[in-house]
Amino acid sequence: MKNDVGSQLTMQLQQYFGRYGEITLKREKPWASITFSGTRHYFELITEPGVEEKTVNALLAPLVSHEFDISGHFVADILVHLRAPADARIAIDILTIVDPVGKPAD
């Protein structure tokens, strides 16, 4: 099993969405500001057939405040892109930052 940040996020997102959909890491892009560095992760959630839109929305709403456990990093931002009601694909962007005071990743 991989221990990189993208793999950890993928695994935790899949646990979060469970049987309602499948999460895939589509790409990653380095990110930096004057004081911080990190990575922007681009995910796609494909909801399972028959899952109602209200169920998906109920899962997506609290995602922005979900606590992820990522070694040496923290989630700074989560963006869920709007979708058409009949679209089973949802784009989710997550910005992770290297934790300047946390324990380094193994």
Salt bridges, closest charged atoms under 4 A:
GLU28 OE2 - HIS41 ND1 2.85
GLU44 OE1 - LYS26 NZ 3.85
GLU44 OE1 - ARG89 NH1 3.06
GLU52 OE1 - LYS54 NZ 3.77
ASP77 OD2 - ARG40 NH1 3.61
ASP93 OD2 - HIS81 NE2 2.86
